[in-house]
Amino acid sequence: MAEQTSGGRSTLAFILGGVVIAIAALVWYLAATDGNIFSRSTAPASPSVTIELPAAPAPAEPAPAEPAPPAAPAD
């Protein structure tokens, strides 16, 4: 029988390690992009903001007009 060496096992381990690193890099890239496939958020892409201002206060009563000065007596 031929002697079996561990050279085949180390090559296989090297290849599998590269595959694991490639998959990890792919997952990292997909998780870091805007089209995040891992996100479960249902938030809209562009938020809609509405600001409602309070109603204007009722106008104050106008100041009473000053009475006209009395007419000067005719001499």
C-alpha positions in Angstrom: 0.0 0.0 0.0 1.0 3.5 -0.6 1.7 5.8 2.2 -0.9 8.5 2.7 0.4 12.0 3.3 -1.4 14.9 4.9 -0.8 17.2 1.9 -4.3 16.6 0.5 -5.9 17.5 3.8 -4.0 20.8 4.1 -5.0 21.8 0.6 -8.6 21.0 1.3 -8.5 23.0 4.5 -6.9 25.9 2.6 -9.6 25.9 0.0 -12.5 25.6 2.5 -11.0 28.5 4.5 -11.0 30.6 1.4 -14.6 29.7 0.7 -15.6 30.6 4.2 -13.8 34.0 3.9 -15.4 34.7 0.6 -18.9 34.0 2.0 -18.2 36.2 5.0 -17.1 39.0 2.7 -20.2 38.6 0.6 -22.5 38.7 3.7 -20.6 41.8 5.0 -21.0 43.6 1.7 -24.7 42.8 1.4 -25.3 43.9 5.0 -23.4 47.2 4.5 -25.3 48.4 1.3 -28.4 50.5 1.1 -30.4 47.6 -0.2 -29.9 45.8 3.1 -31.4 42.3 2.5 -31.2 41.5 6.3 -33.3 44.5 7.4 -36.8 43.8 8.6 -37.7 47.5 8.9 -40.8 48.6 7.2 -39.9 52.3 7.3 -40.5 54.3 4.1 -37.5 55.1 2.0 -38.0 58.9 2.4 -39.7 60.0 5.6 -42.8 62.2 5.3 -42.9 65.0 7.9 -46.0 67.1 8.4 -46.0 70.1 10.7 -49.3 71.4 11.9 -49.2 74.9 13.5 -51.7 75.8 16.2 -54.7 78.0 15.1 -54.1 81.7 15.3 -55.5 83.4 18.4 -58.7 85.4 18.0 -57.9 89.0 17.3 -58.2 91.3 20.3 -61.0 93.8 20.5 -60.0 97.0 18.8 -59.3 99.9 21.1 -62.3 102.2 21.3 -61.9 105.3 19.1 -61.3 108.5 20.8 -64.3 110.8 20.9 -64.1 113.8 18.7 -63.1 117.0 20.6 -66.0 119.3 21.2 -66.5 121.9 18.6 -65.2 125.3 19.5 -67.9 127.8 20.4 -68.6 130.4 17.7 -67.8 133.9 18.8 
